[in-house]
Amino acid sequence: MWLTLAGIAGYLLSWAGAELRGLCYQTLGKYFTFRLAVQEDQPLITSGPYAYLRHPGYLGAFLQGFGMELSLILANPISLCYGRNLFKYSKEVEIILLILGFFPGIVAMLRRMTEEEMMMKAKIGKEYTDWERRTWRLIPFIY
């Protein structure tokens, strides 16, 4: 496999996403769960990455997935989607396919974030809405 700018960027994005998710698990401690739930004794966590973002774990997951796709599909010259073997796609078409492949996951992630926020508002109330005003939802300085 050749080193390409897309490959290096993909590996770095995947690594950064994994580190961010690990930091989220560590920060949440016993309150982390894969289930969509607010525990009975759960406080509002506002330290670590949660001091800046409301959903840093989802950002980490997105970075991991996008980085892997970038490095394995766009940067790998032996990939089936590369365009030299089975398919004759241009890089632009591959990028569009990459984005379209992520679209359902992004929609699901946004729906889950909305559900989580409604649960936290119901459980924690004003403290959550105050924190919500001070933090970015998913992407710093953008959203």
Buried (B, 14 or more C-beta within 10 A) or exposed (E): EEEBEBBEBBBBBBEBBBEBBEBBEEBBEEEEEEEEEBEEEBEBBBEBBBEEBBBBBBBBBBBBBBBBBBBBBBBBEEBEBBBEEEEEBEEEEBBEBBEEBBEEEBEEBBEEBEEBBEBBBEBBEEBBEEBBEEBBBBEEEEE
